[in-house]
Amino acid sequence: MDQAPHRGKTALVTGACGGLGRAIAERFLQQGANVVVCDIDVKLIDDFKAKVAAAYPECVLTLNVDVTSDEALDDMFQQAEKMFGHLDYVVNSCGIMDKFDPAGDMDRATWDRVIAVNLTAPAMVTKLAVTGMLKHGTKGAIVNIASIAGVRGFTSGAAYTASKHGILGLTKNTGVYYGPKGIRCNAIMAGGMETNIGSAMANGLNMEGLGVMRQTFPETVLVDVKKVAKLVSYLCSDDAEIVNGACWTADGGWTAN
C-alpha cells in the first residue's frame, strides 16, 4: 500500500491549527502532501508552527486568516499559489458553534457570525478554489466538513443547523456543476467530536436548549478526529474518483438509532 498517496499534491485546510482541521493537516503531511493551513487563533497557530510545521519546514504554509474577509481569502490563495504553484485539494474545516438558541431566542449577531463562518466562508473558499483549479487545468477535490445537524433539526441551535443544511446544498451544487470539469466536491456529516469549535461561542449558551437536547439524545457518540481525517484523505484520493456530490455520515452510527 502506498504510504504517500498524496505526494506532489497540495492541500488547503481552513481552521487547521486545532481540532479536526489539525488532524486533517497532519494526515496530509504524513501522506506526502504540501499543506496550506489557516486559522485565526494565535495560540493555536503558534502551537501548530512549533509542533507540526517545524517537522515539515518545506511543506507547510501557516497563515493567520479571517475567513470572513474576502481580502484575506484572496491573499491566502495568492500566497499558496506563490509557494506551491496550485492547489489540488481544499478542505473547508473552519467552523463555529451557536448558543443552542432556537429561532425565537436567537440574536441577530449570533446568526450573522455563524452563517458568515460556517456557510459564506466555505462558499467563497470554494469559489476561489474552483477558479484556481480551472485556471491551472488541474483535477481537484473539495471536502466540506458538515455535520449531522445538516440533516437533523435538533442537535444545535437554529443558526448552526441552518448553516450546516446550507453546506450540504453547496456541496451538491458544486459537485454536479464542476464534476464534469474534473473537480469533485463531497461533504462529511460528522457527529460530535472533541474539538475547539465551540470556543468562539462558549459564553451565553442557552442552557435550557442544551439541556433539552442532551435529554433527547443522551448517548451521543464522540467521533475520533483522526478517523474523520482518514475519510477526508480518502475522499481527496484517486481511489474516490467516482464519489462526487455525496454527503457521508461519520457519527459512529448515532443517527441510525
Beta strands, then each sheet from edge to edge (+ up, - down):
strand 1: 10-14
strand 2: 34-39
strand 3: 60-64
strand 4: 89-92
strand 5: 140-145
strand 6: 183-190
strand 7: 247-250
sheet 1: 3+ 2+ 1+ 4+ 5+ 6+ 7+
end
